[in-house]
Amino acid sequence: MEKVTIRSDRKDDYKFYYKGEEVILGAGKIIGIATGLNDVVLPTCAMKIINNLIVIKEDVKHHKEEA
């Protein structure tokens, strides 16, 4: 698989796993993974995928309006 880049647009750190090890991607940081996604586990969150770029977004929170 081709190199993939992961960019965080979050205000807080994002944790994911690479080859079984926890990796912390700091808020607003970028990381490149030369081996692609074969050894990567990304926890569920809001994200946008553009070619080989994965942008980690802020989670969407739904608030009920109180009457």
C-alpha positions in Angstrom: 0.0 0.0 0.0 1.1 3.6 -0.6 2.2 6.1 2.0 -0.7 7.7 3.9 -0.7 11.0 5.8 -2.9 11.6 8.8 -3.6 15.2 9.9 -5.4 16.2 13.1 -7.8 19.2 12.9 -8.8 18.5 16.5 -8.4 20.7 19.6 -7.1 17.8 21.6 -4.8 14.8 21.0 -5.9 11.8 19.0 -4.8 8.3 19.9 -4.6 5.5 17.4 -2.6 2.2 17.1 0.3 1.4 14.8 1.6 -2.2 14.9 -0.1 -2.7 18.2 1.5 0.3 19.9 -0.5 3.4 20.9 0.5 6.5 19.0 -0.6 10.0 20.1 -1.1 12.5 17.3 -1.0 16.0 18.8 -3.7 18.5 18.1 -3.0 20.2 14.8 -0.1 17.8 13.9 0.6 15.7 10.8 2.1 12.3 10.6 3.1 10.2 7.5 3.0 6.4 7.5 5.2 4.9 4.8 3.7 1.5 4.9 0.1 2.6 4.4 -2.8 1.5 6.6 -2.1 -2.2 6.9 -0.8 -1.9 10.5 -3.0 1.1 11.5 -6.1 1.0 13.7 -8.0 4.3 13.8 -10.7 4.6 16.5 -14.1 5.7 15.3 -14.4 9.5 14.9 -15.3 12.1 12.4 -12.8 12.1 9.6 -12.5 13.1 6.0 -10.5 11.1 3.5 -9.0 12.7 0.4 -6.8 10.4 -1.7 -4.0 9.4 0.7 -4.8 12.0 3.3 -6.9 11.3 6.3 -8.1 14.4 8.2 -9.2 13.7 11.8 -12.0 16.1 12.7 -13.7 17.1 15.9 -16.4 14.7 17.0 -19.9 15.9 16.3 -22.0 16.3 19.4 -25.8 16.5 19.2 -27.4 18.6 21.9 -31.2 18.4 22.5 -32.8 21.8 22.7 -34.6 22.3 25.9 -38.1 23.7 25.7 
